[in-house]
Amino acid sequence: MASMTGDRRLLADKTPFPEDLDERLRAQFTFLIEVDQLKSIMRQSPLASVRRRENDAEHSWHLAMMVVLLAEYSDEPIDVGHTVQLVLVHDLIEIYAGDTPLYDDAAGTDQRDRELAAADELFALLPDDQALRIRALWDEFEERGTPEARFAKAMDRLQPLLLNWMARGGTWQTPGVTANDVRARKAVIGDASGALWEAGRRLIDEGEQRGWSRSGDAPQ
């Protein structure tokens, strides 16, 4: 098993697994317990069903369901199973790096450095072969060099759009953010699906008309 960097105390250390447990299985169990923290990383998007924000685990599950249902709208053929793996892995690093809100430019300045460091630390908990495979999935999502990664990224931007529509604004009403800012940050959907970007843009346009977001380019 690859060694862990830093002095972080792992969740599994609270109730250590038996010493005679198979080493590979111990590493896998340790990683699975560590990523349970994803359930406590809160995002900015409001849930449609109850009055609270969603967490990263809920977000990742929702993206996986969207891939299964919306893959038919991809402009390029995609491997659905592989794309599901991408969306399930993509936010794991936020356990250590934290969530970076889409419209918070200041928080985004060091986002890449924080997330790279988190990836190095978190994936090192796994057996070497799985550490390489999971890290490769995360890198693929970030680089968007494959049809699957582009579609996965599109789902990552479409999902909060749908939640903000249901909230009649949600994070679209972040101070200083305009409808044009929303369009600019969501345009990546079009890199994977013209049909889904047309639908997403329609919701943004309608939301602006209804006063759920600010019109114009200048901060309000």
Order of alpha helices (4+ residues) and beta strands (2+ residues): alpha-beta-beta-alpha-alpha-alpha-alpha-alpha-alpha-alpha-alpha
